[in-house]
Structure formats: C-alpha cells, structure tokens
Amino acid sequence: MKPLLGLSAVTTLALALTACSPAVSAPEEQSAPVIEHVHGIAQDPRSAELLLATHNGIFRVAEDGLVSGPIGGFDFDAMGFTVLGDSLIASGHPGPRTPVELGSPNLGIIRSDDAGENWIPVALTNVEDFHVLEAGADGTLYGIGSSTPELLLSSDAGATWEPRSTVPAVDLAVSGNTLYAATEQGLLASVDQGATFSQVVDAPLMYLIAATSSGTLVGVGADEYLWSETSDGGWEQVGAVSGSAEALGLGTNDAPVVVDDRGVVRVTSQDSTVLSPVRK
C-alpha cells in the first residue's frame, strides 16, 4: 500500500515553467537493472504497450509480455507518474546515473514528449517529490508531494501549482468532472477540483484506484479483491489480486492491469492473465 503523505503544510507552491530548457540527453547505456518496485502503470499514449514506473526507471511491457528498459537509460525512481495527452509526467528521486539537470535530491516535475527517451525539468526541481500524480481529461494535473499533505493542482502542464485542500490520499483518479481520492478512511469525491471532498457511501475500502474511459471506477481493495463500479452506483468484485498489489492501471479496452506477487497481470471478470512474471 502506498504510504500516507502527512507532513507540514505549505501556503503556496508556484514556480516558473522551465520547459523551454533543452531536453536532457539520455545517460550512457548499460544493462537493464532488476526492477525492484513498481509505483505506477499507464498505457503508452502512442502504442498498445504498457509503461511501468519503477524504482529503476520507466519500463515497457509489449503485448507479448516482453519487458524492456529502462527507457532511454534513465534510472530515476519514478515515485509519481501519469500520462498527460501525448506526454509523460513523472516525479521522484534521481538514480545513480540520472543527469543532475533533472534535480537532486528530488526531481520535482519532469516531462517527456518522446515516450521517455528524453526528459526535461518543468518545475519544483530539487525541491519536491510527488508520490501521487494524476491527470484529468481536461489537462488538469493533481498531485500530492512528500513535503506537504496538501492536494495541489496545476492547469499549465505542471509549470505552476496551487494548493486546494488537505486530503490524506494514497491514490487519485479523475472521472469527468469528479476527482476521487482513496484514503484509509474510505473513498472520497470532489466536484470542485479538490477544494472540498465528501465520502462515497458504500464504496469498498481501496488503496489503488483508476477511472475507465466510460467514467466508472475500478480499484484494489484492502480485502485483495479488484472492485468495479456498476452502472447503478454499486460495486462488484471482478477479480482478485495475489498479495498486496503495488500498482494498478488500465490497458487496452480499459482492461485492469495490476502488479502483484505474480507479476504484471491483466484481470478480468472471467480470468487473470500474467503478462509478465516481473517481480520486485
């Protein structure tokens, strides 16, 4: 389960956009390190491949299950990761071979416009480490950093951030105009971009959540089941995970994909398919 991020609050977080800086060149290639932990899963916006945001960089999982990476040779610890349009947005800590231009001890917000081959620093370089990042369809970015328990919002692709509210979320998902937060107290929802939240009654206790293209939520519950929201607002079990899942994402046709004790697994109501036996 992702740790709760409760530290001292800040009154404002706004830094100038540095995206005009030249893209940082990829470090010299070396053999791919062992994947130690997966923080996030997303579908590559340019292909059917899955992207794994890990402790050792961003890796690809092809449709045949072949894992390659880290992409571009970048070995940073991608604690936060999301897809914004055709761009990848990440945060976290540098690895042993991460170029210093991307930030240390924290990456702040970094962006790749070429599927992870090159990255540029965007904001909060050296300052912040976002453990939770989520993008809405309207381009709004939401994040929670390690230096503050506040939910932050960016409407300019991560260049500047404003505090919205304090919410102890371990994961976020955006469905239409609603922002959802998975917390230890249950599922919360906001219809004002995170300024206020209310409890989602009767929702299972979940620590990983994602929103499908149709707007329904799926999530990994504390009971080790994969839950899906029904059309009438209820919830149903659509599969199970093995042990504590590290990450949840959506693949082709919104099929839920988890990383658990089995590896990278696609879960449906009919069966579960191990796409790759990646282990931490």
C-alpha positions in Angstrom: 0.0 0.0 0.0 1.2 3.5 -0.8 2.2 5.4 2.4 0.1 8.3 3.6 1.8 11.6 2.9 1.2 13.7 6.1 3.9 16.3 6.7 3.9 20.0 7.4 1.7 22.1 5.0 2.9 24.9 2.7 1.0 28.0 1.8 1.8 28.1 -1.8 3.8 26.2 -4.4 4.3 28.1 -7.7 7.5 28.0 -9.8 8.1 29.4 -13.3 8.0 27.0 -16.2 11.4 25.7 -17.3 10.1 23.5 -20.1 12.0 25.8 -22.6 15.2 24.2 -21.3 16.8 21.7 -23.8 15.9 18.1 -23.2 18.3 16.2 -21.0 20.3 13.7 -23.0 20.0 10.0 -22.1 22.8 8.7 -20.0 25.2 6.1 -21.4 23.5 2.8 -22.0 24.1 -0.1 -19.6 22.4 -3.4 -19.0 18.9 -3.0 -17.6 18.8 -3.2 -13.8 16.4 -5.5 -11.9 13.0 -4.0 -11.3 12.8 -3.6 -7.5 9.4 -2.0 -7.2 6.6 -0.7 -9.4 4.9 2.6 -8.5 2.6 3.1 -11.4 1.2 1.7 -14.6 -0.1 3.5 -17.7 -0.7 2.8 -21.3 1.8 4.3 -23.7 -0.3 7.1 -25.5 1.4 6.2 -28.8 1.1 2.4 -28.7 -0.6 -0.6 -27.1 2.4 -1.1 -24.8 2.2 -0.7 -21.1 4.5 1.6 -19.2 5.8 0.6 -15.7 7.0 3.5 -13.5 9.5 1.8 -11.2 12.3 2.3 -8.7 14.7 2.0 -11.5 13.1 4.0 -14.3 10.3 3.6 -16.8 10.0 0.2 -18.5 7.9 -1.1 -21.4 5.7 -4.2 -21.4 4.9 -5.3 -25.0 1.8 -7.1 -26.0 3.7 -10.4 -25.9 4.8 -9.7 -22.3 8.4 -8.8 -23.2 9.8 -6.2 -20.8 12.4 -3.7 -21.9 14.0 -0.7 -20.3 14.7 1.5 -18.6 13.6 3.6 -21.5 16.4 6.0 -22.6 18.7 4.5 -19.9 17.1 6.8 -17.3 17.3 5.1 -13.9 15.4 7.6 -11.7 12.9 6.4 -9.1 9.5 7.4 -10.6 7.5 7.7 -7.4 4.8 9.7 -9.2 3.8 9.0 -12.8 0.9 9.9 -15.2 0.1 10.5 -18.8 -0.9 14.0 -20.0 -2.0 13.9 -23.6 1.0 12.5 -25.5 3.4 13.4 -22.8 4.7 11.5 -19.8 4.8 13.4 -16.4 7.0 12.0 -13.6 8.4 12.8 -10.2 10.6 11.1 -7.6 14.3 10.8 -6.9 17.4 10.6 -9.1 19.1 7.2 -9.6 22.9 6.7 -9.5 23.2 7.7 -13.2 20.4 10.3 -13.5 21.7 13.6 -15.1 22.0 16.3 -12.4 19.9 18.6 -14.5 16.8 16.7 -13.7 17.2 17.5 -10.0 18.6 16.2 -6.7 17.6 15.1 -4.1 14.1 15.5 -5.7 13.1 15.6 -9.3 10.2 18.0 -8.9 8.1 17.7 -12.1 9.8 16.3 -15.2 8.2 15.7 -18.6 9.0 13.6 -21.7 7.4 14.4 -25.1 9.0 11.4 -26.9 7.7 8.4 -24.8 10.5 8.5 -22.3 13.6 8.8 -24.5 14.4 12.3 -23.2 13.2 14.3 -20.2 13.1 18.0 -19.3 12.7 19.6 -15.9 9.5 21.5 -15.6 9.0 22.8 -12.0 10.0 22.3 -8.4 13.3 21.0 -9.5 15.4 19.8 -6.5 12.5 20.7 -4.2 9.5 18.3 -4.4 8.9 14.6 -4.7 5.4 13.8 -5.8 4.2 10.4 -4.6 0.8 10.8 -6.2 0.2 12.3 -9.7 -3.0 12.2 -11.8 -4.1 13.9 -15.0 -7.7 14.7 -15.9 -9.0 14.6 -19.5 -9.2 18.4 -19.4 -5.4 18.6 -18.9 -5.6 19.4 -15.2 -2.8 17.8 -13.1 -3.3 16.8 -9.5 -0.5 15.9 -7.1 0.5 15.2 -3.5 4.1 15.7 -2.6 6.2 14.3 0.2 6.8 17.8 1.8 3.1 18.6 2.3 -0.2 16.7 2.8 -1.9 19.3 0.6 -3.5 18.3 -2.7 -2.0 20.5 -5.4 -3.4 21.5 -8.8 -1.8 22.6 -12.0 -3.6 23.9 -15.0 -0.5 24.6 -17.1 1.1 21.1 -17.5 2.9 21.2 -14.2 4.6 24.6 -14.5 2.8 26.2 -11.5 0.9 24.6 -8.7 -1.7 25.9 -6.2 -2.9 24.2 -3.0 -6.5 23.0 -3.0 -7.1 21.2 0.3 -5.6 18.7 2.7 -6.6 15.2 1.9 -4.6 12.1 3.1 -4.9 10.3 -0.3 -2.8 7.3 -1.2 -4.1 7.4 -4.8 -6.2 9.7 -7.1 -8.4 9.2 -10.1 -10.3 11.6 -12.3 -13.7 10.7 -13.9 -15.2 13.5 -15.9 -15.5 16.5 -13.5 -15.1 14.4 -10.4 -11.8 13.8 -8.6 -11.7 10.7 -6.4 -9.3 10.1 -3.5 -8.5 6.7 -2.0 -7.8 7.2 1.7 -7.6 5.0 4.8 -11.0 6.4 5.8 -12.6 5.3 2.5 -13.3 6.7 -0.9 -13.8 10.5 -1.2 -15.1 12.5 -4.1 -14.7 16.2 -5.1 -16.7 18.1 -7.8 -14.8 21.4 -7.3 -11.3 20.3 -8.3 -10.3 19.1 -4.9 -11.3 22.2 -2.9 -13.7 20.0 -0.8 -14.4 16.3 -0.6 -17.3 14.1 0.5 -17.5 10.4 1.4 -18.6 8.0 -1.3 -21.1 5.9 0.7 -20.9 2.1 0.5 -17.7 2.1 -1.6 -15.2 -0.6 -0.6 -12.0 0.4 1.1 -9.5 0.7 -1.7 -5.8 1.8 -1.8 -5.4 1.9 -5.6 -8.0 3.4 -8.0 -8.3 4.2 -11.7 -11.1 5.6 -13.9 -12.1 3.9 -17.2 -12.8 5.8 -20.4 -16.5 5.3 -19.7 -16.1 7.0 -16.3 -16.6 4.1 -14.0 -14.0 3.4 -11.2 -12.0 0.3 -10.6 -9.9 -0.3 -7.5 -7.9 -2.7 -5.5 -9.4 -3.2 -2.1 -7.9 -3.9 1.2 -9.6 -7.3 1.0 -7.3 -8.2 -2.0 -10.2 -8.1 -4.5 -10.4 -6.0 -7.6 -13.6 -3.9 -7.4 -15.6 -2.2 -10.2 -18.3 0.4 -10.0 -21.6 -0.7 -11.6 -23.9 1.4 -13.7 -26.3 2.0 -10.8 -23.6 3.2 -8.5 -23.0 0.0 -6.7 -19.8 -2.1 -6.6 -18.9 -5.6 -7.7 -15.9 -7.9 -7.4 -14.4 -8.5 -10.8 -11.3 -10.4 -9.8 -8.6 -10.8 -7.2 -5.0 -9.9 -6.6 -2.3 -12.0 -5.1 -0.9 -10.4 -2.0 -0.6 -6.6 -1.8 -0.7 -5.0 -5.3 2.0 -2.4 -6.0 0.3 -0.6 -8.8 -3.0 -0.5 -10.9 -3.5 0.8 -14.4 -5.8 0.3 -17.4 -4.6 -1.4 -20.6 -6.2 -1.9 -24.0 -10.0 -1.7 -23.8 -9.8 -0.5 -20.2 -8.7 -3.9 -19.0 -7.4 -3.5 -15.4 -3.7 -4.4 -15.0 -2.1 -4.9 -11.6 1.4 -5.7 -10.4 1.2 -8.1 -7.6 3.0 -11.2 -6.3 2.5 -12.9 -9.7 4.0 -10.1 -11.8 2.2 -7.9 -14.3 -1.3 -9.3 -14.5 -4.4 -8.4 -16.6 -7.5 -9.0 -14.6 -11.0 -9.6 -16.0 -14.2 -10.9 -14.5 -13.5 -14.2 -16.4 -9.8 -14.8 -15.6 -6.4 -13.3 -14.9 -3.6 -13.4 -17.3 0.0 -13.0 -16.3 1.5 -10.7 -19.0 5.0 -10.9 -17.5 6.4 -12.5 -14.3 8.2 -9.3 -13.3 9.0 -9.4 -9.6 10.3 -6.8 -7.3 
